[in-house]
Amino acid sequence: MCNALGDLLPISERLWRVHQTVRQKKLDFKAADSYAAVTRHRTPLDAVRFKGLFMQSKKTLSDVKNRASTKKPRSDPTTIMDITAEQRFILPPLDDDSTFVPVLELKYSILEKTNVFALALRVAMVCCFAADAGKRETLAIAGFRFETGEQDSNHFYYHVQPTPPPFEGLPLEYGFPTPKTYPCIPLPAVDPVSLLVALLASFYGINGLAIIAPELKLEGLLLKPVMCLMSQERVPCCRTDLTTTLR
């Protein structure tokens, strides 16, 4: 998963630089305004800085394995990688909602005693717009999180749900009332890689995923959990017989 994220950064950087979406649609000036607002005070995370985070995560995993071999695991969760919105991991432009800039947050941890990992991928969709007659520019943020769920939780399964702010380093100037909880919608994911694939399919669709996946070396078995989404003949992928349906 971390390798795929590292490969995704230069793709995103290139597309924002040439003002194009994944499917080569031209971005309008509103998208440029939103991108400028997001990056005004923070330089977007690049492949070099991400590699530093990646190497640190590999060292942390090595430490976890060493403690496991000596049977001295930590009782508290160990953070393997933590990327906040303040670090500006900017995803590629969106085809359907290019005015919104998608900013990724990531938290990957493991509970050493049980060897159970937890992964949370949060995406803040940030839009810059004029909220009043004086044309004062403000930020609006919508968010979604893709998670493995927490052990012993009622939602201990791969799921996605809307998530309200705050996102660290992204000041919210305009928003809407939100409920305390949202439905946790199950996802076709079985590991961190397929959770990332489900995220990409959600934001870029089947056609966008087909363009991005090969560049991230996400092919074959890595795409299997969401293969049904990529098939033009979806019924055979998801079909169950009548007996199973009525159980």
C-alpha positions, 0 to 999 in steps of 0.5 A, a space after each residue: 500500500 505504501 509503495 502505491 501511495 508513493 507512486 500516486 504522488 508524482 501522478 497527482 503532482 503532474 496532473 495538477 501542474 498541467 490542469 487535467 483530471 485523471 481522464 484528461 479533462 481540462 480543469 477550470 479556474 475554480 479548481 485552480 482557486 481551490 488548489 491555490 487556497 489549499 497549498 497557499 501556506 503548505 507545500 504539498 507532500 512530494 515523493 521525496 518527503 513521503 519516502 522519508 515517512 515510508 522508511 520510518 514506517 519500515 523501521 517501526 515495523 521491524 521493531 514490532 517484529 523484533 518485539 514479537 520474536 522476543 515475546 515483549 509486545 507493547 500493550 498500546 497500539 503502535 503507530 506505523 504511519 501517520 499523515 495529517 491533512 496539514 502535510 498536504 497529501 493531495 490526490 489527483 483532480 476529480 473528474 466529476 467534482 474538480 472544484 473540490 481538492 481531495 486531501 488525504 489523511 492516513 493513520 496506520 497502526 497495529 495492536 502488537 499483542 493480537 497482531 491486528 492492524 487498523 487503517 484509516 484513510 480520510 479524504 477532505 474535499 476542499 472547495 474555495 468559494 465566495 460565501 457572501 455578497 462581498 465575494 469574500 473567499 471561504 473554504 468548504 470541506 466535505 469528508 469521507 473516511 475509509 477504515 478497517 474498523 476497530 477490534 471489538 467495535 460494532 463496525 469491525 469490518 472494512 467500511 466507508 462513511 462521511 466524516 465531519 471536520 476538523 482536518 488538521 491544518 485545514 481551517 473550516 470556515 463554512 460548513 453544515 450541521 452534521 449528525 453524531 454518527 453516519 452509516 458505516 457502508 461495507 466495502 469490498 476490501 480484505 487488506 490495506 491495498 484493497 481498501 486503497 483500491 476501493 477509495 480510488 474506485 469511489 473517487 475516480 470511478 471504474 474508468 479512472 481506476 483502470 487508468 491509475 491502477 497500472 501506474 501504481 502496479 495494482 493489477 491481478 490479485 490486488 484488484 480482485 476484491 473490487 473486480 466486480 466494480 471493474 467488470 462491464 458484466 457485473 451480474 456474473 461477478 456478484 450473482 448468487 443462486 436463489 437458495 442462497 438469496 432466500 436463506 
